[in-house]
């Protein structure tokens, strides 16, 4: 595996679209910034991103019973 992966290569490794990995990098900060503000991913970034995605998928989509909902 190369030292750094482009967003396209990293997206292929994780099985998600290129635009999604760029958006997640912006939201989470999980990436490496190169010259001219380009983003790249190393093995640690991929592991962290994969863990973050799994954690988000494990969260309940709806509030727990008894949890107050603020509609405003």
Backbone as a ProteinNet text record, in pm:
[ID]
protein_1_A
[PRIMARY]
XXXXXXXXXXXXXXXXXXXXXXXXXXXXXXXXXXXXXXXXXXXXXXXXXXXXXXXXXXXXXXXXXXXXXXXX
[TERTIARY]
85.4	0	89.6	59.3	140.4	131.5	225.9	228.6	100.2	59.1	-64.9	-155.6	-285.2	-384.6	-461.8	-499.9	-585.9	-727	-814.3	-952.6	-1018.3	-986.4	-1043.1	-998.9	-869.1	-816.4	-872	-877.9	-929.1	-1076.9	-1153.4	-1295.9	-1313.4	-1229.8	-1236.1	-1205.6	-1106.8	-1070.5	-1186	-1256.6	-1365.6	-1499.9	-1506.4	-1630.7	-1737.3	-1694.4	-1789	-1756	-1849.2	-1822.2	-1714.3	-1647	-1541	-1594.3	-1712.4	-1768.4	-1799.2	-1837.3	-1867.5	-1742.2	-1632	-1510.8	-1457.4	-1473.8	-1431	-1516.7	-1647.9	-1738.6	-1707.5	-1684.5	-1653.2	-1519.6	-1423.1	-1293.9	-1313.1	-1399.5	-1426.4	-1498.2	-1594.1	-1671.6	-1586.8	-1511.1	-1438.8	-1296.6	-1237.8	-1097.1	-1002.7	-1056.6	-973.8	-916.6	-800	-728	-591.5	-509.2	-379.3	-380.7	-340.8	-336.8	-198.3	-197.4	-73.4	-60.3	40.2	58.4	-64.4	-85.7	-200.1	-333.2	-332.2	-453.2	-521.2	-446	-502.1	-512.4	-606.2	-620	-571.4	-519.5	-474.4	-502.8	-491.6	-521.8	-410.2	-368.4	-273.2	-349.2	-279.3	-345.9	-418.7	-356.8	-420.4	-547.8	-545.1	-665	-777.6	-743.8	-846.4	-907.4	-823.6	-874.5	-966.4	-923.2	-1003.2	-1134.9	-1129.8	-1250.9	-1347.4	-1295.9	-1379.8	-1445.4	-1369.7	-1425.3	-1533.5	-1508.7	-1604.9	-1734.6	-1722.5	-1841.3	-1921.9	-1854.2	-1923.4	-1990.4	-1923.4	-1979.9	-2106.8	-2103.9	-2221.2	-2336.7	-2305.8	-2410.3	-2471.5	-2395.2	-2444.2	-2534.5	-2526.7	-2610.2	-2755.9	-2845.6	-2988.2	-3033.2	-3115.8	-3162.6	-3271	-3344.2	-3452.4	-3420.4	-3479	-3455	-3498.8	-3431.7	-3467.3	-3602.3	-3675.6	-3804.2	-3783.8	-3868.8	-3858.6	-3768.5	-3693.8	-3606.6	-3692.4	-3673.3	-3754.1	-3712.5	-3811.3	-3785.4	-3817.2	-3722.7	-3742.4	-3772.9	-3898.5	-3939.3	-3910.1	-3861.9	-3834.9	-3693.2
-117.7	0	123.6	221.6	343.6	418.1	506.9	583.3	665.1	735.5	813.6	771.6	773.1	742.1	868.5	881.2	991.4	963.1	1063.1	1036.9	927	922.4	819.4	680.4	664.6	534.8	495.2	591.9	564.3	525.7	594.5	562.9	420.3	381.6	245.4	143.5	173	82.4	65.1	175.4	171.3	133.1	132.7	96.3	203.6	330.4	442.1	536.6	623.5	717.7	820.3	870.8	969.9	1095.4	1139.9	1260.5	1239.7	1118.5	1088.6	1094.8	1038.7	1040.3	1182.3	1264.3	1404.6	1478.3	1452.8	1517.5	1472.3	1341.6	1289.7	1342.7	1359.7	1416.5	1559.3	1634.5	1772.2	1774.9	1684.7	1680.9	1634.1	1525.8	1462.4	1513	1564.8	1604.3	1485.7	1368.7	1248.8	1247.1	1304.3	1304.1	1367.1	1366.1	1431.5	1541.9	1661.7	1773.6	1780.4	1789.7	1802.7	1946.4	1970.4	2105.1	2147.7	2275.6	2335.9	2285	2248.1	2208.6	2083	2000.3	1874.2	1776	1682.7	1582.1	1446.9	1368.7	1233.1	1150	1020.5	929.7	827.8	801.6	693.2	578.6	473.2	355.1	388.2	471.1	511.3	590.3	679.1	755.2	663.4	562.4	469.3	390.6	345.9	272.6	361.1	485.9	579.1	611.9	632.5	664.7	546.3	426.6	306.4	290.6	314.2	306.2	411.5	533.2	642.2	608.3	555.2	518.6	411.4	308.5	201.2	253.8	345.9	405.5	483.5	559	637.1	546.7	436.5	343.2	271.2	256	185.8	273.9	406.1	496.7	479.5	487.2	475.5	596.1	570.9	677.4	761.6	701.9	773.3	786.7	887.1	904.7	782.1	758.4	647.3	674.7	570.5	591.3	673.9	770.9	855.8	976.5	978.9	1093	1206.5	1324.6	1438.1	1484.6	1514.9	1562	1710.1	1789.3	1932.9	1959.5	1988.1	2009	2149.8	2235.5	2372.4	2397.3
0	0	0	-83.9	-86.8	45.8	66.3	190.6	207.6	102.6	106.6	-7.8	18.6	-83.8	-118.5	-243.7	-285.1	-233	-233.4	-192.7	-277	-405	-492.3	-448.4	-419.9	-377.1	-240.5	-149	-14.5	-20	-104.2	-118.5	-170.1	-264.1	-318.3	-208.8	-124.4	-14.2	84.4	112.7	210.3	148.1	15.8	-51.6	-45.3	-46.3	-43.9	-159.1	-198	-306.9	-270.4	-373.1	-354.6	-285.6	-324.9	-264.3	-116.1	-80.2	60.1	144.9	96.9	179	193.8	91.1	102.4	205.3	202.3	298.1	440.7	458.1	591.3	641.8	553.2	593.5	643.2	576.1	617	751.8	771.7	896	1013.9	993.8	1104.4	1122.9	1016.2	1023	1008.7	976.9	961.6	820.3	804.7	677.9	702.7	602.4	608.4	504.2	544.1	450.6	387.1	255	180.1	130.9	48.1	-5.3	-84.3	-92.8	-160.8	-106.7	22	94.7	38.7	-33.6	-83.1	32.8	22.4	126.9	76.4	169.9	141.3	265.6	251.8	361.6	374.7	498.8	522.6	589.4	622.4	678.7	809.4	893.3	1019	996.3	894.9	860.8	815.6	734.8	686.8	802.1	894.9	1011.4	1095	1118.1	1197.6	1127.9	996.6	921.2	922.8	905.1	908	1045.2	1151.7	1287.5	1308	1258.9	1274.1	1200.8	1080.3	1002.2	1075.3	1125.5	1197.4	1323.8	1393.3	1514.8	1482.2	1373.2	1333.7	1292.5	1226.4	1184.7	1303.9	1411.8	1530.2	1616.4	1598.3	1677.3	1638	1736.7	1703.9	1621.9	1523	1434.7	1501.2	1593.1	1659.3	1807.4	1872.3	2015.7	2095.2	2203	2291.3	2356.2	2393.4	2461.7	2588.5	2607.2	2724.8	2703.5	2594.3	2566.6	2511.9	2568.3	2527.5	2388.3	2304.4	2169	2163.6	2118.7	2103.2	1956.2	1926.1	1788.2	1739.2	1824.7	1783.5	1798.4
[MASK]
++++++++++++++++++++++++++++++++++++++++++++++++++++++++++++++++++++++++

